[in-house]
């Protein structure tokens, strides 16, 4: 890398590509080109980034500092198999895939993983998003760390094994929690209740979990061992067998964890 800014090619036009592309542009980097299997999405993102929308990856600029592959895990090998990559630095953005999935395609490989749930429609403060990096050589790792530090306040090199475990922990802390919120609010709506009454409870639960060890601030009938309340709740869920099963499983998990 000859200067403080990077010349980047984006493969993909979804949530991660969009958020990272905009962050890179705001930090002064140049997004040269965008290619996606969805031509229309690629053109939209390219216009937003002042980049060229490509019809085929064969036209990717060989002088780019890196090619960022922001596609689904299942699509990476098919997409990269469309051309020869010579000595280009290929970097994927997956939390669960090892860096070595790139071995068949280039001698220069890396990972640039924003450890956050991202969407095109919702703005996010990238300075607060941890960026986890990995590369097959020290020079490329330095480049990825430099790129990460230009958009994030926390950049940390981690191995593929560590990243996979963090990704799994993230599923519990994000995806599963969001699902529980959806179940609780949907139950309230089905029972004719105002689900917005749950909002202060949700905010306080998240605040306490972030400011303390979540284990130390667990509340509710399960951790108290309040069998009468648990029995009453299970009775209320008799017409919701899936929720009843979930309630029983989570209650037993809380009790085993704390006792």
Buried (B, 14 or more C-beta within 10 A) or exposed (E): BEEEBBBBBBBBBBBBBBBBBBBBBEBEBBBBBBBBBEEEBBBBBBEBBEBBBBEEBEEBBEEBBBBBBBBEEEEBEEBBEEBEBEEBBBBBBBBBBBBEBBEEBBBBBBBBBBBBEBEBEEEBEBEEBBBBBBBBEEEBBBBBBBBBBBBBEEBBBBEBEEBBBBBEEBEEEEEEBEEEBEBBBEBBEEEEEEBEEBEEEBEEBEEBBEEEEEEEBBEEBBBBEEEEEBEEBBEBBEEBEEBBEBBBEEBEEBBEEEE
